[in-house]
């Protein structure tokens, strides 16, 4: 059936796998998969559901609730909260399951459904496959007396706010820092400004007026121009740009220049290694992270372990190897000392803590290494097409790999969330870099 992609089930709202009917079936399947039989004294079958600010979230929230309660799950509705809050609350509230309704950085017309287990971590491939099987086969519903209930929880956001504040050293104040926070009109529009204000920062918020249609619209971590303009215009010391569900972050200095996830991971890894708290003396990142990061860490004796794209794969590798720092160039920063998934707000707070502790401006902290020139081009393809399987494209890719051998690298992959082929290359020779990417992208486009 192919329901699950890189990060849960995602698509255009009211089409394909993002209909109310599919959400109901997914809810019932997940409820049946996670439902525990009552033990001595009775154990509540509990699930927490959060969402971002998309208009379609109402439809999917109601459908998921119906599916989950039909299998005996009691549903606790959190309303708009960041994705990492769902992971945290699933664990702290002793829930069987956590669900986040969000398409992250995608446009407002898209939506998605992400599942978290009772430990607060995203599901394994095996668990997703079993839920997919239950969706296809149908599930046994609860008997009438055992149908679940649903209610709204008012303090979920407040619990997450306190959790985020505790991620920086006790007693630390951000007083004196002028911080632009761009919440992308998304899930953190209340939590992020509140956390920063309570920690003493002068908060300059943008992207905090969601209307159901403007999430990620010319704002947030994927459109940092808005934050850059605000930082310069308002004389801020630093900018923090989150995406629609606040599991990604980009940081900006006082001139509006942007540090991506690779630079943030380099900063944190360096500090943590110096303080002997970087477990395994290594960082976990994906195949997309810059070659310059790998070289920089190697020079410090810090390892870099690469995974497939997706913070879920990063987290799985971190758990297997016992590492506590990982992430993605796109801004997912995973710190398992604080969170079970990427947390843009907490990563932003760690950067602010570095500014306070070192007394250094953002511009000095956000450029740990010189990136190797990297070029990424996305090629959209028609539904049902398989451009990477054609002999013509494979031949062009082989020629490109040969051209880069010894001086760079080429990465071709199919997006797990959109009908895109991502063509990425790195090389110090920028003319060769441009030629390789153009040639491969052109070959894909010709057959897409």
N, C-alpha and C positions, 0 to 999 in steps of 0.2 A: 504493500500500500504506500510506503514511503512517506509517512506522515511527518516524522521528526527530521529536522535538519541540523545545522550546526548548533543551534540554541533553541530547542523546543520546536513547537509547531508554529509556523508563521506564514502569512500570506495577505492578500488584499481582503479587507473586511467584506463580508457577505458574499464571498466568492470562494470556490474551491474548498479548502480545508478550514476556512475561517468563517463558517456559517454558524448560526445558533444551533442547528441540528448536530453538526459535528462537535461543537463545544459540549453539548449535552451528552453525546456518546463518549467523548473523552473523559468528561467528569465521572460518568458511571463506571468506565473502565478503570480509571485511576482509583476511584473509591473502592472498587472490588479488589484491586491489586493490593492496596495498602490497608484495608480494613483488618484490624486485629479482632479476634474473638474475645469477648469479655472474660477477664480473669476473676479471681476472688474479689468480691465487692463490686465488680463491674468496672471496666475501663472505657472511658469515653472514646468514641471514634471521632477524631477531631481534625479539621483541616482549616488552615488560614488562607484567605484569598486577598491579594493586593492587586492594584492596577495602576496604570499611569493615567494620563488625562485625556485620552482619545475618546471621542464620542461613541465609538463602537464598543468601548469597554463596558458600558451599561448592558448592552445586549449579551455580550459574552459572559459577563459576571452572573447574570440571571440564569443563563443556560447552564453554565458550569455548576451553579448552586443546585439547580434542579437535578442534574445528573448525579452529583455527589450525594445529595440527601436521599435520592432514590435507592442508593445502596447502603443507607444507614449511617452516613457520615454527618456529623454536626459541623456546620459551616460558620466560621467567624470571619466577617467581612471587615477588612481593614480600611477600605477606601484607597485614595491615592497615596502610595508610599513608594520609596525607592525599592528596586529589586533586592538589594542586599538586606533590606529590612524584613522581607519575607523569609529569607533564609534564617536570619537571626531569630525572628519570632516563631518560626516553625519549631525551632529547637527549644527556645526558652519557654514556650507555652505548651511543651510536651505534645505537639500535634503529630498525627500520623503522616501528614502531608502538608506541603505549602505550594501554593499556585500563584504565579505572577502573570497578569494579563498585560502584555506590552510587546511592541515591536521595536523596542530600544531606540536606535537612532534612525529608524525608517520614517518615511512620511506619514502624515496623519491618516491616510486612507488604508494603511496597513495595520495589522495587529498580530499578536502572537500569544501563545500560552506556554509558560515555562513551569516545570515541576521541580520541587525540592523534596527530598526525603526527610524523615524525622530527625536526622542528624544535621539538617540545614544545608546539606550539599546537593547540587544538581544531580539528577539521576544518571546512572550508568547506561551504556548502550544496551546492556542486557535488560534492564528494567524498562527502558523505552520500547524495546522490541516486544516485551511481554504485554505492555499496555496497548501497543498497536495490534497485537494479536487479539486481545479482548475487544477492542473496537470493532475489528472485522467479524468476530464470531458472536458478539453480543454477550451480555453478562446476566447473571441471576440477580434479580432485584430483591430488596429487603421485603419482608412481610410487613403488612400494614402497621402493626404496633411498633415496628423497628425503624420506620422511616425517620430520617434525621431532621434536625431543626436548623434554622439559620438566624443569626443576629449580627448586628453591627457592633464593632468594638471601637470605643472612643479613645482609648489610651495607647493604641499600637504605635502611633506616630511619636507620642511622647516617650515611649520606651526606647524607640530607635534613637531619638535625639540624645537621650542620656547615654546610650551605648556609644554613639559617635563621639561625644564629648570626652568619654573616658579613654579614648584611643590616644590622646596626647598626654604627656606627663602631668601628674596631679599638681594642681596649683598653678600651672602655666597659664599666663594671660596673653591674649592677642592684642591687648590695648596698644594703641599707637599705629596699628596696621590698617591702612585703608584698602579694603578688599572688594573688588568687583566680583560678584557671583552671578553667573549666567545659568539659570536653571532650565533653559530650553523650553519654557512653558510646559514642563513635564512634571514627573512624579515628585521631584524634590523641591517644588516651588515654595512649600512651607517649611520643610525640615531644614534645608541648607541655610537660608538666612537666619533662622532661629538659632541654630547651633553656633554660627559665627557671632551673632549678637551676644549670646549668653557667655561666650568665651572672651568677650571684650573688644572684638574688632569693630571698626567703623564699616558698616555693611552698605555696599552700593549695589542693590539687586537689579538685574534685568532678566527678562524671560520668566516673569513670575505672574503673568496674567493669562492663564490657560482658558481657552474657550471651546475646547474639544476639537478644534481644527488647526490650531497654530503650533502644535508640538513640533519641535525641531525645525520650524520654519524660519530660515535665515538667522538661526541662533543656535547656541549650544556648542558642544564639542566638535561637531562636524561642520559648523559654520562659525568659526572663531572671529570672523570680521566684526561682528556685533560687540563681542567682549573686548576686542582690541580697540575699537573706537571708544568704548566707554572708559576703558582704563586710561587712555590718553586724555580724553576730554574731562574726566573727573579727577585727574591727578592721583590715581590710585597707585599703591605700591606693587600690587599684584592682582592678577585676574585668575579666577577658577571657572572653567566652562565645563558643565556636565552635559550628558546626553539625556534623552527623554525619560529613561528609567534610572538614571543616575548611577549606573554601574561603570561608566567611563568618565575620564577627566582629561582635560588639557589645561596646562598652566601657562600664564602669560606674564611677562615682565612689565616694568613700568613704561616701556616703549611699545608694548603690544606684540612683542615677538613671542612665538609659541614654542613650548616644550612638549613633545609628544611622550607617549608611554615609555619609549626606550630611554629617553633622557631621565625620566623620573625613576625608572628602575635602576639606572646606573647610579644615580645619587643615593638612593636608599641602600642599594647593595654595598656601596663604598662605605657609608656610615655604619651600617650594621656589621660589616666584616671587621671594621676597625674596633667596634665595641664587642666583638666576639658573640654576636647574637644572630648571625646569618647561618642558619642551620644547614649543614652539609657543605658549607663554603661554596654555595652555588645558587644560581638564579635559574628559574624555569621560564622560558619564553617560547614563542611560536616560530615557525619557519619564516614569518614575515619580518621579524626583528632585524634591524640593520646589522650588516657585517661589521660596522664600526663599533657597535656595542660588544660584539663577541671579542674583537681584538682588544678593546679597552679592558674588559673584565679579565681576559687572559693575562694581560700585563700586570694585573694585581693578584694573580693567582686564584681568581674566582672562576668557577666553572659556569658554563652556559649549556643548559639542556633544552633542546628544541622539541616542540610538539606540533601536531596539526593545529590549524587555526581554530580558535574558539576557547574562551576562558574555561569552559568545562574540561577540555583536554588538558589545559595547563594545571587546573586544580587536581585532576586525577593523577598526573605525573608528580605533583608536589606531595600528594598523600602517599603515593607508592614509595617515594624516595625520602620522605621525612623532611622536605624543604618547607620554608615558611615565607618565601618571597617569589613571586612570579607575575606574569602578566603578558600584555600584548602591546605592540606599537600603537594600536588604535586607542589606547588609554584605559583598558581594563588593567587595574593593578590589584593583585590578590595578595593580601597579607593575612595568612591564616592565624596569626596571633590575635587578629581583630575581627575577621569576617570569613565566611565560608565561600564567598564568591567575589567578583570584582566589585569594589566600592569606591566610586568616584569622590564622594565627600570625604571619606576617611583618608584616602590618598592625598586629597587636597590639604587636609588638616596636617598630615605628616610633613608636607612641604612647608606649610606655614610654621610648624614647630621648628624645622631646620632654620628658617629665617630668624626666628626668635633666639634659638640657642647659639647660632653662629654670629648673629648681628650682620650677616651679609645680605645684600639685596638679591631679589629673585634672579636678576640677569646673571649673577655670578654662580648661582646654584644650579641653573637649568641647562648648562652646557658642559657636561662632564667629558664628552668625547666629540670628535669631529666625525659626522656621519659620512659613510661612503655614499656617493651619489646614487640615488635610488629612484626608479621610475615605475609607476604603476598605471596601467590602462585597463579599464573595464569594458568588456565587449558584451553587449546584450545579445541573447540568442532566442530564437523562437521556441515556443513550448514543444517538447518532444524531440528537438534537435539534439545531436550529440557531436558537436564540432571537434572535440578532442579525439574522437575515435576514427577520424578520416585519415587516410594515408597521406594526403596532401599536407595536412596540418602537422602530423607526426614528423614528416620529413623536414619541414621548416623548423620545428622545435629542435630537432637533432642538429641541424646546421647552426642554430643560434647557440646551443650549448657548447658546441665545438669552438665557436668564435670567442666565447667567454671563458673557456677553460684556462685556469691559472691566473685569471685577472678579475674574476667576478663570479656571479651566479645568476641563474634564471629559475624562476618559480612560476609554474602555470597551475592554476587550480580553479575548480568550479565552486562558485559561492554556495554556501549551505543555506542561505536565506533569500536569495534573489536569482533570477535566470541570467546570471552573469558568468563569463569566464574572466578571471583576473590574471593579467599578464604583468609580472613584476620582474625586474632585473636590477642588479647592482654592479657598478663598475666605475673605477676612477676615470676611465676614458669616456667622457660624456658623449662624444660623437658616436662611439661604438654602442654605448648604452641606448641612445635614441634610435639608432638604426635597428638594433636587435628588437626592441619593443615594438617599433612601428611595423617591422616585417612580420613578427609573430601575430600581433593584433590584427594586421591586415589579412593574414591567412585565415585566422579564425573568423573574421568578419565575412570573408568571401563565401564561407560554407554555412554560416549561422543563419 
